[in-house]
Amino acid sequence: MDAVDEERLCRRTPVRRHWVKLADRTEPSGLARRHVREFLDGRAAPERVDDAVLIASELVGNALRHTAGGPDCMCVEVYRNVAVLRVHDAGRDVSRVRARSAEESVEELTGSGLGLLLVGKLASAWSVRPTAIGKEVVVVLALGASGLPERDVPPHIPAVRPPLTAELHQLDGGHGEFDSR
């Protein structure tokens, strides 16, 4: 997906933001799924919560499979009618993060899966960008069952960088979770 300019959504303050430390966790995918489900439950249509859980699982799974250290942290932000999911890892090669085409041959897809293709179908928008300490994959997901009207699909995704693990640790008092309301 094209680089995403964050200005439009950045002008709005998220209604809620939730950070989860994933580094050094034995089951980061399960932790991410649980936090996304709990955080969006009651804030999004049930099918959109399921979509967000699947997307979080795909992003964390990709970080586990394709980076040496796995995911560092995940953030879920809720705005008026969208949720923004961010998964950060220490990998620096953003060129390797791309959605495969469903038209590619089975041999080309073997071992790489269709995860980001699925993410692209479920999300309103997604992007990957380098950060000072790695990269983040950011997904915008409509909260309503019918998705977003075309005029509301953000052309760009907000750039909010995950804090360094040490900063995250300080924010959450060492518990591995940070929830701002």
N, C-alpha and C positions, 0 to 999 in steps of 0.2 A: 504494500500500500504506500502511497505517496507520503512524504514527510507531512506532518500535520502541524498547522499553525494553531497555537493555543489561545489566541487572544479572545475570541468570542466567548468561550466557556470560562476563561479565566476572569472575566469581568464579574462573574457571579461567584459568590462565596458558597462553598459546599454547605449543605444543610448539616451533614454529618461526615466525619472522616474516621476511618479505622485502620490502624497500622498493625501488622502482625509480623513478628520476627520469624523467619523460616530457616535461617542459617543454623546449622548444627542440630536440627530436629530430626528425629528418627523417621517420622512420617509427615514430611512437609505437605504432600498433596492432600492427605486427609485433614490436616490442620487447616489448610487453605479452604477446602470445601466446607468444613464445619463453620469457619468464621464467616464466609460469604453467605451461607444459608442463614445463619443466625442474624447477621447484620441486615440482610435485605428482607427477611421475613416480615411481612406486614407493611413494607415500604414499596413493594413491587408485586405485580401480578404473579401468581404461583408459577406459571410456566416461564416467566422471565427470571425468577429466582433459580429455577432448574437450569436455564440457559447459562446464567452467571456462574453457577456451581460447575457446570461442564467446562466453561471457558477458563475458570481459575484452575481447574484440574489439568487442562491442556497446557496452559502457560507454565505452571509449576513443573509438570512432567517434562516439558521441553527443556526447561532450565536444568532439570536433573540429568536428562539424557545428553544434552549438547554442551554443557559447560563443566569445567573441572570441579568447581565448588558448589554447584547447584544454586538454587535461589537464595538471595539474602533476605528479602522481605517482600511483603505484599501490602498494598494499600487499596482500600475500597472507599470511594467518595460518592456521596449521594447529593445530586443537585435537584432542581425542581422536577424534571421529568427524565433524567438519565442517571445511571451509575457509571462511574469510571473505575475500572480495575487496572492496577499497575503491579507488575511483577518485575522485580529488579534482580539482576545477577551480576557477577564480576566479569563475565565474558565481554570482550570488547569488540568482537567481530559482528557488527550489525548487518553486514552483507549476507551472512548465512541465514538470517531470519527472513524467510519469505514463504508465502502460501504456495503450495503446489497446485497445479491445475488438475482438475478432474479428468482432463483429456490426456494426461501423461500416461505412458504405458505402465503396466503392472510392474515391470522390471525397474522402471525409474522411481516408482513409489515404494518399492520394497525397502523396509528399514527406515523410511522417513515419515510415513503415515500421511494422513490428511488433516492433522490437527488444526493447522492455521487456516486451511481451506474452510473447515467447519466453523472456526472462530469468525472468519470473514462473513459467513452466511448468517450467523446468529447475531453479530454485532452491527451497530450502526456505522462504526468506524473503528479502525485499529492502526497502530503504528509502532515502530521500534525506533529508538534513538539512543545515541551514546550519552553516557553521563560521565562525570568526573571519575567515577570508580567502577565503571562497567557499562551496562546498558539496561534499558527498561522497555518492556513491551506494555503498551497502554491500549485498553479497549474501552470504547464507549458503548453502552448498552441501554436501550430504552427501558423504562420501568413499567410502562403500560403493555397490556397484552397485544395491542395492535401496532406496537412499534412507535416510531416517531414520524410525524408528518414530514414530508421532504423538506419543507422550509425550516424545520427545527433540527435537522441533522447537522451537527457541528462540522464545519469544514475543517476544523483544526481541534486538536486535543490539548488540554492545558498542561503546561510544563511545571509540574511540582515534583521535585526530585526527592526520592527517599533519603532520609538522613543516613549518615554512616552508621554502621552497626553499633559503634561505641556511643554515638549520640542517641540512637534508638534505645539502647540499654539504659542510658541516663534518664530519658523521658519516661520510661515505663517502670522505673525503680527496680530493674533487673528481672522483671517477670515475663518479658518476651511479648508483651502486648501493650498497645497504646490506643486508646479510644478518645477522640476529642469530640465533644458535642457542641 
